[in-house]
């Protein structure tokens, strides 16, 4: 049987890799989306160790990796396993620090993700997220124009090759007055080899994930990123 034929007959597979800093509630947060994946036909495997990225057979049969692993360290071998899987077509997705503030010291990981958390200058703040008008028909954000949240507003360093779907604009800050009016990516996608990467920077706390627009964007992003 060819790989294409096998892919057409087997259920899709998702690997949830969760851990790192407990402040982002990696278990409770990912548990909110595992039923959604199962309802959409995925067999879901959960790993609470980065050694899942060493299992080449597992990764080769995985269509989507949902990672929520804030900070921490990844070995070169683990990161290469993840990198190779995404390059070969496995989707990679996550939100907030679980993807954009993981493994700060690994530059190759940051390159793949396309953005790295730098600061949340205002702490918890009310802010708006606006869909980029030119991206209004993208399947991840279709039907959503803007929404408001009260949570951390991530200031990031981002790859200019990202396909940015939604942004936020920073208000004045006493210590950093120069950031007033800066427009920052909130939702983006990118390609990494044959694989698709999806990132949403909203999601510090569980009720962020219950915001209807955030929930919809993440659910759509998971499906979009999948092989």
Secondary structure, 3 states (H helix, E strand, C coil): CCHHHHHHHCCEEEEEEEEECHHHCHHHHHHHHHHHHHHCCEEEEEECCHHHHHCHHHHHCCCEEEEEEEECCCCHHHHHHHHHHHHCCCEEEEECHHHHCECCCCHHHHHHHCEEEEECCCCEEEEEEEECHHHCCCCCCCCCCEEEEEEECCEEEECCCCEEEEEEECCCCCCCHHHCCCEEEEEEEEEECCEEEEEECCCCCHHHHCCHHHHHHHHHHHHHHCC
